[in-house]
Amino acid sequence: MSEASAPSEAPGLWAYLRYRVNRDLRGAGAWFAARWRASRLFRLGAIALGLGLSLWIALFVWLASDLPEAEALLTYETPLPTVVRGVDGEIVHSYARERRVQLQYADFPPKLIEAFLAAEDKSFFSHGGIDYLGTLNAVFDYARKLGSGERAVGGSTITQQVAKNLLLGDDYSITRKLKEMILAGRIEAVLTKQEILELYLNEIPLGRRSFGVQAAARAYFDKDVGDLALHEMAFLATLPKAPERYGRKGQEQAAYARRAFVLDQMAANGFITEAERRAAAARPLGLVTQRQERSVDAGYFLEEVRRELIERFGETAEDGPNSVYAGGLWVRTSLDPEIQRAARDALREGLLRYHGARGWAGPIATIDVRRGDWARQLQSSPLGISYKDWRVGVVTSRSGPSARIGFADGSEAPLTGLPDRLKAGDVIAASPAGNGWQVRTIPEAQGALVVEQAQTGRVLAMQGGFDHRLSDFNRATQALRQPGSTIKPFVYAAGLDSGMTPSTQIDNSRFCYYQGAGLGEKCIRGGRGGQFPMRYGLEQSQNIMTVQIGMSAGMANVVKEIEKVGIGKFPPYPSTALGAGETTLIKMVSAYGALANHGRLNPPTVIDYVQDRRGKVLWRADTRECRGCNMAKWDGKPMPRLGMRGVQAMDPRTAFQVMHMLRGAVSRGTATVLNSLGLPLFGKTGTTTGPKDVWFIGGTQAMIAGAYVGFDRPRNMGGYAYGGTIAAPIVKSLIEKTRSRWSDLPPVAPYGVRMVRVDRRSGKRVFEGWPSDDPKSAIIWEAFKPDTEPERFTRQDAIAAKRNEIIALIRAGRRNAENAVVDAEEEPIDDIGLDPTGL
């Protein structure tokens, strides 16, 4: 028969098939009708079968009507924590409420997969989503335990567990089990076996707040899955049955028994040899009680990062796909672990040094020890400390000269060094001493320290208090304090912009202002009367000279200068020139960064860029475009360059002049404690009225550091408290600990600045002699804008300067207490060749 004739026979074949079907159906119908008429029992059975089938169809339709779509698993994203990296790319922290790590199927060791198959679903690769024999066994077990309160064996396949964990939830009911079975079939039709296993091994809850085998491997063994031994893999496979049981203290025998069962099943299924089974069964559990957390002690910095991320991307999965606690973000920060550790230690040393021998400052907190659950109360509190060998504990009892301290793990020990005010229930810091513990004092005064790159605004370190576990209030970003004399450089900048020069003579004798018709004019006197160059006023932090400059430049221009560098909006009052407004430490450090960066202001940033879980950049701090950087081939033109960062907030020449004058504050002014470091440092101390706050801000042209110390509820710190004696040593300690990170290159002047030799006392230009390394050298280099250089210095000028100086000293001796200045003034240090006083 030819191929051409084959199609003609098709209609005959279909006719034959229809004939057979109709005949058979008619025969079946006739048989059914005859049986229906002949047997009452048949009729009842048929009715029962029909009703049962109808009920099953109705039940299936009801159960399946509101089931989630299995196709959703094709785009399912595992909730992942946010991972934070430091400036060097190393992981420094993660924001996680659950331990989760997502791996690909190829990342799971084969033996680990086999361990879970042996324990949970040995026929996984052969069934279609439901193990009917296992399900039947579960039904019998459920019927046997009905009413006993015991939970029946699950009988669920791995596919069913995926349906339960990801789509249904964990409610214990027959309805959920039926829905689970329906979904399992659908999942098998949508995903491959490998994709189902990948979801399962990434999502299965395994105790210790761990989801997935990688997170559990870290939680129980502090290892990655690729480093696990056979007995450790078998232990992880025991956990799905009872996630919170086998890893607990006191459950070791149950864990050994369950692990032995898993190993037996692996051997029975041919996954391992008998010798491997025996060797693994003989190994101890090897569980770790405390895993090594990959986190730098930078709580204030990391909390600032977390706050910014939540503000930008949301906190939980409900807030969006890139949330902090579910989006799996990768965050590159500017945190420098080395500088951060140095900043933490330097601030703590400074606070303890200031506290000195003042005695015990009181408890950190109090709890009710009479309830008997003091250990649980202590565990649930966020209090802790990471300083030397100190620990936070609670005084469980106090009787005269003896007391006991208890810790969060429930242990107790004798306590010594008892202050009179110490009582039971006080939460304190203590350190080991002999067979017990000794009371330690947390300084009552607090403070902050910030280190920032001047050219980028990137914050390298931030310490907002003694320890973030004791107080999460970040004094670097949240504490509004009066900046005191640290505001003065920007007053002087306004003066320079108005036409003054570093050599301009300013009267330091008195400042008079009109108070109204009823009060008339009021005058206040300065620290050292006479005319002095502007430089002297800034180096020695002279209040009268500062106010004179501010009023001459116009206070409206002064507050505009302060606002342009991001410090804040202040009223145009004379007191503003002395730091009477309020701002934060990080804003002040950023403003000093503009001085070092030729007037370009870069807002402070703690995050460089943020990537999603697949590496796509979602946000970056540096938004400059580099046109031509991604060319496939060089076009022969010059290399493309990025534009400058930040905004030009100040005249670059003015910024350099102020910075150059502030170098004198370190070499012979109020911050000479830093001079021994041998670096080209500039900076300014600050001491507010009281004194209530003491400051130092400064650094090099590349890096700026700022610190302040004060009580959280401002009060007098003592008459000896100055920025140069308390805050500046903190920055000095920081630099000493990170000396190799600070450049010793001299600052680079911007275009339009002329360096001229001047006489330091008069500010006039000299042509004989050269500046020397002696801080008190009579001749220094001074920075001027073009055509503003001073006149030549003569011998007559020297005689007149000395005469005026003697007259000023005589007048100063006649002053009385009513002429005191309204704001704190830095202690003057020898500048004109006279002996310092009051030191």
Secondary structure, DSSP 8 states (H G I E B T S, - for coil): --GGGSGGGHHHHHHHHHHHHHHHHHHHHHHHHHHHHH-HHHHHHHHHHHHHHHHHHHHHHHHHHT---GGGGGG----B-EEEE-TTS-EEEEE-SSEE----GGGS-HHHHHHHHHHH-TTTTTSSS--HHHHHHHHHHHHHHTTTS--------HHHHHHIIIII----SHHHHHHHHHHHHHHHHHS-HHHHHHHHHHH-B-STTEESHHHHHHHHHSS-GGG--HHHHHHHHHGGGSTTTTTSTT-HHHHHHHHHHHHHHHHHTTSS-HHHHHHHHTS-----SS------S-HHHHHHHHHHHHHHH-SSGGG-TT-TTTB--EEEE---HHHHHHHHHHHHHHHHHHHTT------SEE--GGGS-HHHHHHHS-----STT-EEEEEEEEETTEEEEE-TTS-EEEEES--TT--TTEEEEEEEETTEEEEE---S-EEEEEEEETTT-BEEEEE-SS-TTT----TTTT--B--GGGGHHHHHHHHHHTT--TT-EEE-SEEEEE--TTT-EEEEE-SS-SEEEHHHHHHTT-HHHHHHHHHHH-HHHHHHHHHHTTS----S-GGGGGT-S-B-HHHHHHHHHHHHTTTEE---BSEEEEE-TTS-EEEES-----TTTT-SS--SS--------SEE-S-HHHHHHHHHHHHHHHHTSTTGGGGGG-S--EEEEEE-SSS-EEEEEEE-SSEEEEEEEE-SS-----TT--IIIIIHHHHHHHHHHTGGGS--------TT-EEEEEETTT--B--SS---S-TT-SEEEEEE-TT----B--HHHHHHHHHHHHHHHHHHHT--GGG--SS--------SSS-----
